[in-house]
Amino acid sequence: MSSMNGSISAILNKPNKTTDDLQQVIDEWHQNLLRNEEHLLQFANQLEQKQQSLNQTTNSIIQTQNLLANLENNLQQFQLSVQTLAKYNDELESSVEQLNADSKSLLPNIRSNLKTDQDRSITYELMDSVDTHLNELDQTMKQINNALQINTDHSILKTTDELQTCFHDVHNLQETIKQIKIE
């Protein structure tokens, strides 16, 4: 660049300048401006690439923050679901204990009140039914306990359905025990 300035200065310092001399100065300035423009375009392209990279990084950070917020919300909901399931499990265990206590207190009375073979047959069928329901309830409780240990959204839904089934089974067992007591 200094050689260009030197040649331009030499031309401009000439006492008699020709049109060709002035054209040469204009051409050198023009070439210099083109080189400077090319350098500026390269810098502009580099800046644009860096800006695009920065935009992508910013978008990634925003997406990561959104994912973290969603994870935090899901974790809170999951913890509430686990607490609810634990409460239902406690209630179910209490209902099973009550059902066992009721059946133990009612079954001896039923056995002592048997009058005929037909009554015995009906009572044994009802007792078998109660026993079968208790076994099914025990299996369902074991499945619930296993499902609670898995800790997934799917297991929460499945466990909630199973808990509802258990409460329904407990209700049916209570009705069956009432029938046994009545007969």
PASE-473703 format. One record per residue: residue number from 1; x, y, z of N, C-alpha, C in turn; chain. Coordinates in steps of 0.1 Angstrom, whole numbers, plus 2048, in hexadecimal, padded with zeros to 3 digits. Each point is the difference from the previous one (the first is absolute). Layout:
<rs>
(r NUM,(X,Y,Z),(X,Y,Z),(X,Y,Z),A);
...
</rs>
This chain:
<rs>
(r 1,(808,7F4,800),(7F8,80C,800),(809,80D,800),A);
(r 2,(80B,7FF,807),(809,80C,801),(806,802,7F2),A);
(r 3,(803,7F5,7F9),(805,801,7F2),(7F6,807,7F7),A);
(r 4,(7F4,7FD,802),(7F5,806,7F8),(800,80F,803),A);
(r 5,(800,803,80D),(800,80E,804),(80C,807,7FB),A);
(r 6,(80B,7F9,800),(80C,806,7FB),(7FF,803,7F1),A);
(r 7,(7FB,7F7,7F8),(7FE,802,7F2),(7F6,80B,7FD),A);
(r 8,(7F6,800,808),(7F6,80B,7FE),(806,80D,803),A);
(r 9,(807,801,80B),(807,80C,804),(80A,805,7F6),A);
(r 10,(807,7F6,7FA),(80A,804,7F6),(7F9,806,7F4),A);
(r 11,(7F4,7FA,7FC),(7F9,806,7F5),(7FA,80D,803),A);
(r 12,(7FB,802,80C),(7FA,80D,804),(80A,80B,801),A);
(r 13,(80C,7FC,804),(80B,80A,801),(806,804,7F3),A);
(r 14,(7FD,7FA,7F6),(805,803,7F2),(7FC,80F,7FD),A);
(r 15,(808,808,7FB),(7FC,80D,7FC),(7F6,800,7F4),A);
(r 16,(802,7F7,7F7),(7F8,800,7F4),(7F9,7F2,800),A);
(r 17,(7F3,800,803),(7F9,7F3,801),(7F8,7FF,7F3),A);
(r 18,(800,7F3,7FC),(7F9,7FE,7F3),(7F3,7F9,804),A);
(r 19,(7F7,7FF,7F6),(7F4,7F9,803),(802,7F1,803),A);
(r 20,(80A,7FA,7FA),(804,7F3,803),(804,7FE,80F),A);
(r 21,(808,80B,805),(804,7FF,80E),(7F4,801,809),A);
(r 22,(7F7,809,7FD),(7F4,800,809),(7F7,7F4,7FF),A);
(r 23,(800,7FA,7F4),(7F9,7F3,7FE),(806,7F5,808),A);
(r 24,(80E,800,801),(807,7F6,807),(7FD,802,80F),A);
(r 25,(7FF,80C,805),(7FD,803,80E),(7F1,7FB,803),A);
(r 26,(7F7,803,7F7),(7F2,7FB,802),(800,7F1,800),A);
(r 27,(807,7F9,7F7),(800,7F2,7FF),(806,7FA,80D),A);
(r 28,(80B,805,805),(805,7FB,80C),(7F7,802,80C),A);
(r 29,(7FA,80B,801),(7F6,803,80B),(7F4,7F6,7FE),A);
(r 30,(7FC,7FE,7F4),(7F5,7F7,7FD),(804,7F1,805),A);
(r 31,(80C,7FC,7FC),(805,7F3,804),(801,7FE,80F),A);
(r 32,(805,80B,807),(801,800,80E),(7F2,7FF,807),A);
(r 33,(7F6,808,7FA),(7F2,7FF,806),(7FA,7F2,7FE),A);
(r 34,(803,7FA,7F4),(7FB,7F3,7FE),(805,7F6,80A),A);
(r 35,(80E,801,802),(806,7F7,80A),(7FA,802,80E),A);
(r 36,(7FE,80D,804),(7FA,803,80D),(7F2,7FB,801),A);
(r 37,(7F9,801,7F5),(7F2,7FB,800),(7FF,7F1,801),A);
(r 38,(80A,7F9,7FA),(800,7F1,801),(803,7FC,80E),A);
(r 39,(80A,807,807),(803,7FD,80E),(7F4,803,809),A);
(r 40,(7F9,80B,7FD),(7F4,803,808),(7F5,7F6,7FF),A);
(r 41,(7FE,7FB,7F3),(7F7,7F5,7FE),(803,7F3,807),A);
(r 42,(80D,7FD,800),(805,7F4,807),(7FD,802,80F),A);
(r 43,(803,80B,806),(7FD,803,80E),(7F1,7FF,803),A);
(r 44,(7F8,806,7F7),(7F2,800,801),(7FB,7F1,800),A);
(r 45,(805,7F8,7F7),(7FC,7F2,800),(804,7F9,80D),A);
(r 46,(80C,802,805),(804,7FA,80C),(7F7,804,80C),A);
(r 47,(7FD,80D,800),(7F7,805,80B),(7F2,7FA,7FE),A);
(r 48,(7FB,7FE,7F4),(7F3,7FA,7FE),(800,7F1,805),A);
(r 49,(80B,7F9,7FD),(801,7F2,804),(801,7FF,810),A);
(r 50,(807,80A,806),(801,800,80E),(7F3,803,806),A);
(r 51,(7F8,809,7FA),(7F3,804,805),(7F6,7F4,7FF),A);
(r 52,(801,7F9,7F5),(7F7,7F4,7FE),(804,7F5,80A),A);
(r 53,(80D,7FE,803),(804,7F7,80A),(7FB,804,80E),A);
(r 54,(801,80D,803),(7FB,805,80C),(7F1,7FF,801),A);
(r 55,(7F9,802,7F6),(7F1,7FE,800),(7FD,7F1,802),A);
(r 56,(807,7F7,7FA),(7FD,7F2,802),(803,7FC,80F),A);
(r 57,(80B,805,805),(803,7FE,80E),(7F5,805,809),A);
(r 58,(7FC,80C,7FD),(7F5,807,809),(7F3,7F7,7FF),A);
(r 59,(7FD,7FC,7F4),(7F4,7F7,7FE),(801,7F3,808),A);
(r 60,(80C,7FA,800),(803,7F4,807),(7FE,802,80F),A);
(r 61,(805,80C,805),(7FF,803,80E),(7F2,802,804),A);
(r 62,(7F8,807,7F7),(7F2,802,803),(7F8,7F2,801),A);
(r 63,(803,7F8,7F6),(7FA,7F2,800),(804,7F8,80C),A);
(r 64,(80C,801,804),(805,7F9,80C),(7F9,805,80C),A);
(r 65,(7FE,80D,801),(7F9,806,80C),(7F2,7FC,800),A);
(r 66,(7F9,800,7F4),(7F2,7FB,7FF),(7FF,7F1,805),A);
(r 67,(80A,7F8,7FB),(800,7F2,804),(802,7FE,80F),A);
(r 68,(809,808,806),(802,800,80E),(7F3,804,808),A);
(r 69,(7FA,80A,7FB),(7F3,804,806),(7F6,7F6,800),A);
(r 70,(7FE,7F9,7F4),(7F7,7F5,7FE),(803,7F5,809),A);
(r 71,(80D,7FC,801),(804,7F5,809),(7FD,803,80E),A);
(r 72,(802,80D,804),(7FD,803,80E),(7F1,7FF,803),A);
(r 73,(7F8,805,7F7),(7F1,7FE,801),(7FC,7F2,801),A);
(r 74,(806,7F8,7F6),(7FD,7F2,800),(804,7F9,80D),A);
(r 75,(80C,803,805),(805,7FA,80C),(7F6,804,80C),A);
(r 76,(7FC,80C,801),(7F6,804,80A),(7F3,7F8,7FF),A);
(r 77,(7FB,7FF,7F4),(7F4,7F8,7FE),(802,7F1,803),A);
(r 78,(80C,7FB,7FC),(803,7F2,803),(800,7FE,80F),A);
(r 79,(807,809,807),(801,7FF,80F),(7F2,800,806),A);
(r 80,(7F8,809,7FC),(7F2,801,805),(7F9,7F3,7FD),A);
(r 81,(802,7FA,7F4),(7F9,7F3,7FC),(805,7F5,809),A);
(r 82,(80D,800,803),(806,7F5,809),(7FA,802,80E),A);
(r 83,(7FF,80C,805),(7FA,802,80D),(7F1,7FC,800),A);
(r 84,(7F9,803,7F5),(7F2,7FB,800),(7FF,7F1,7FF),A);
(r 85,(809,7FA,7F8),(800,7F1,800),(803,7FA,80D),A);
(r 86,(80A,806,807),(804,7FB,80D),(7F4,801,80A),A);
(r 87,(7F8,80B,7FF),(7F4,802,808),(7F6,7F5,7FD),A);
(r 88,(7FD,7FE,7F3),(7F7,7F5,7FC),(805,7F3,804),A);
(r 89,(80D,7FD,7FF),(805,7F3,804),(7FE,7FE,80F),A);
(r 90,(802,80B,808),(7FD,7FF,80F),(7F2,7FD,802),A);
(r 91,(7F7,807,7F9),(7F1,7FE,802),(7FD,7F2,7FC),A);
(r 92,(806,7FB,7F5),(7FD,7F2,7FB),(804,7F6,80B),A);
(r 93,(80C,802,805),(805,7F7,80A),(7F7,800,80C),A);
(r 94,(7FB,80C,804),(7F7,801,80C),(7F3,7F8,7FD),A);
(r 95,(7FB,802,7F3),(7F4,7F9,7FC),(801,7F1,800),A);
(r 96,(80C,7FC,7FC),(803,7F1,7FF),(800,7FB,80F),A);
(r 97,(807,807,808),(801,7FC,80E),(7F2,7FF,806),A);
(r 98,(7F8,80A,7FE),(7F2,800,805),(7F8,7F5,7FA),A);
(r 99,(802,7FD,7F3),(7F9,7F5,7FA),(804,7F3,806),A);
(r 100,(80D,7FE,802),(805,7F4,807),(7FA,7FE,80E),A);
(r 101,(800,80B,807),(7FA,800,80E),(7F2,7FC,7FF),A);
(r 102,(7F8,807,7F7),(7F2,7FD,7FF),(7FE,7F1,7FC),A);
(r 103,(807,7FB,7F6),(7FE,7F3,7FC),(804,7F6,80B),A);
(r 104,(80A,803,808),(804,7F7,80B),(7F5,800,80B),A);
(r 105,(7FA,80B,802),(7F6,801,80A),(7F2,7F9,7FB),A);
(r 106,(7FE,801,7F3),(7F3,7FB,7FB),(801,7F1,7FD),A);
(r 107,(80B,7FC,7FB),(800,7F2,7FC),(7FE,7F6,80B),A);
(r 108,(805,802,80C),(7FC,7F6,80B),(7F1,800,803),A);
(r 109,(7FA,80C,7FF),(7F2,801,803),(7F8,7F8,7F5),A);
(r 110,(805,801,7F4),(7F9,7F9,7F5),(801,7F1,802),A);
(r 111,(80C,7FB,804),(802,7F2,801),(7F8,7FA,80C),A);
(r 112,(7FE,808,80A),(7F8,7FB,80C),(7F1,800,7FD),A);
(r 113,(7FC,808,7F6),(7F2,801,7FD),(7FB,7F7,7F5),A);
(r 114,(809,7F7,7FB),(7FC,7F8,7F5),(7F5,7F6,804),A);
(r 115,(7F6,7FE,7F8),(7F5,7F8,804),(7FF,7F4,7F7),A);
(r 116,(802,802,7F4),(7FE,7F5,7F6),(80C,7FE,7F7),A);
(r 117,(800,7F5,7F9),(80B,7FF,7F6),(7FF,80A,7F5),A);
(r 118,(7F4,804,7FC),(7FE,80A,7F6),(806,80E,805),A);
(r 119,(7FD,803,80D),(806,80C,805),(80F,800,800),A);
(r 120,(805,7F4,804),(80F,7FE,800),(805,802,7F2),A);
(r 121,(7FA,7FB,7F6),(804,801,7F3),(800,80E,7FB),A);
(r 122,(7F6,807,802),(7FF,80F,7FD),(80B,808,807),A);
(r 123,(801,7FD,80D),(80A,807,808),(80E,7FD,7FB),A);
(r 124,(803,7F4,7FD),(80D,7FD,7FB),(803,806,7F3),A);
(r 125,(7F6,801,7F7),(802,807,7F3),(802,80F,803),A);
(r 126,(7F9,806,809),(802,80E,803),(80E,802,806),A);
(r 127,(804,7F7,809),(80D,801,806),(80B,7FE,7F6),A);
(r 128,(7FE,7F7,7F7),(80A,7FE,7F5),(801,80D,7F7),A);
(r 129,(7F4,806,7FE),(7FF,80C,7F8),(808,80B,808),A);
(r 130,(7FE,801,80D),(807,80A,808),(80F,7FE,7FF),A);
(r 131,(804,7F3,802),(80E,7FC,800),(806,804,7F2),A);
(r 132,(7F9,7FD,7F6),(805,803,7F2),(802,80F,7FE),A);
(r 133,(7F6,807,805),(801,80F,7FF),(80B,805,808),A);
(r 134,(802,7FB,80C),(80B,804,808),(80E,7FD,7FA),A);
(r 135,(801,7F4,7F9),(80C,7FD,7F9),(802,80A,7F4),A);
(r 136,(7F5,803,7F9),(801,809,7F5),(805,80E,805),A);
(r 137,(7FA,804,80B),(803,80D,806),(80F,800,805),A);
(r 138,(804,7F5,805),(80E,7FF,804),(80A,801,7F4),A);
(r 139,(7FC,7F9,7F5),(808,801,7F4),(800,80F,7FA),A);
(r 140,(7F5,806,801),(7FF,80E,7FB),(808,809,808),A);
(r 141,(800,7FE,80D),(808,808,809),(80F,7FE,7FD),A);
(r 142,(804,7F4,7FE),(80E,7FD,7FC),(803,807,7F3),A);
(r 143,(7F7,800,7F7),(803,807,7F3),(801,80F,802),A);
(r 144,(7F7,805,809),(801,80E,803),(80D,804,806),A);
(r 145,(805,7F8,80A),(80D,803,806),(80B,7FF,7F6),A);
(r 146,(800,7F7,7F7),(80A,7FF,7F5),(7FF,80C,7F7),A);
(r 147,(7F4,804,7FD),(7FE,80B,7F7),(805,80D,806),A);
(r 148,(7FD,802,80D),(805,80C,807),(80F,801,800),A);
(r 149,(807,7F5,800),(80F,800,800),(805,803,7F2),A);
(r 150,(7F8,7FF,7F5),(805,802,7F3),(802,80F,7FE),A);
(r 151,(7F7,808,805),(800,80F,7FF),(800,805,7F2),A);
(r 152,(7F6,7FC,7F8),(7FE,806,7F3),(7F2,805,7FF),A);
(r 153,(7FD,809,7F7),(7F3,806,7FE),(7F6,7F4,7FD),A);
(r 154,(805,7F7,7F7),(7F7,7F5,7FC),(7FC,7F8,80D),A);
(r 155,(80A,7FD,809),(7FD,7F8,80C),(7F6,808,809),A);
(r 156,(801,80D,800),(7F6,808,808),(7F2,7FE,7FB),A);
(r 157,(7FE,801,7F3),(7F3,7FE,7FB),(7FB,7F2,802),A);
(r 158,(809,7F6,7FD),(7FC,7F2,802),(7FD,7FD,80F),A);
(r 159,(808,806,809),(7FE,7FE,80E),(7F4,806,805),A);
(r 160,(7FC,80C,7FB),(7F4,807,803),(7F4,7F7,7FC),A);
(r 161,(801,7FB,7F4),(7F5,7F7,7FC),(7FF,7F3,809),A);
(r 162,(80C,7FB,803),(800,7F4,809),(7FA,803,80E),A);
(r 163,(803,80C,805),(7FB,804,80D),(7F1,801,7FF),A);
(r 164,(7FB,806,7F5),(7F1,801,7FF),(7FA,7F2,800),A);
(r 165,(807,7F7,7F8),(7FB,7F2,800),(800,7FA,80E),A);
(r 166,(80B,802,807),(801,7FB,80E),(7F5,805,809),A);
(r 167,(7FD,80D,7FF),(7F5,805,808),(7F3,7FA,7FC),A);
(r 168,(7FE,7FE,7F3),(7F4,7F9,7FC),(800,7F2,805),A);
(r 169,(80B,7F9,7FF),(801,7F2,806),(7FD,800,80E),A);
(r 170,(805,809,808),(7FE,801,80E),(7F1,802,803),A);
(r 171,(7FA,809,7F8),(7F1,802,802),(7F8,7F3,7FD),A);
(r 172,(804,7F9,7F5),(7F9,7F4,7FD),(802,7F5,80A),A);
(r 173,(80C,800,806),(803,7F6,80B),(7F7,803,80C),A);
(r 174,(7FF,80D,803),(7F8,804,80C),(7F1,7FC,7FD),A);
(r 175,(7FC,802,7F4),(7F2,7FC,7FD),(7FE,7F1,801),A);
(r 176,(80A,7F8,7FB),(800,7F2,801),(800,7FB,80F),A);
(r 177,(808,807,808),(800,7FC,80E),(7F3,803,807),A);
(r 178,(7FA,80B,7FC),(7F2,804,805),(7F6,7F5,7FC),A);
(r 179,(801,7FB,7F4),(7F7,7F5,7FB),(803,7F3,809),A);
(r 180,(80C,7FE,803),(803,7F4,808),(7FA,802,80E),A);
(r 181,(801,80B,805),(7FB,803,80E),(7F1,7FF,800),A);
(r 182,(7FA,804,7F5),(7F1,800,7FF),(7FB,7F2,7FF),A);
(r 183,(807,7F8,7F8),(7FB,7F2,7FF),(804,7F8,80C),A);
</rs>
